């Protein structure tokens, strides 16, 4: 996982959840996120060029897990 990708994903989370800080081990849903906000995150990341499915987001709810899954999928493509 690259730092840029982690910062991109974290930045989207902060925008959607209206937070100042998001840490690698933070769980989106434990931070107060819900399924509609998760869909918003997925669409924002897609707009930024990240190939992500909604199911991927639910399978990897922490910032570290999601960023790593995106990186691994991009490497395999």
Secondary structure, DSSP 8 states (H G I E B T S, - for coil): --HHHHHHHHHHHHHHHT-S---TT-BTTTTT--HHHHHHHHHHHHHTT----HHHHHH--BHHHHHHHHHHHHHH-
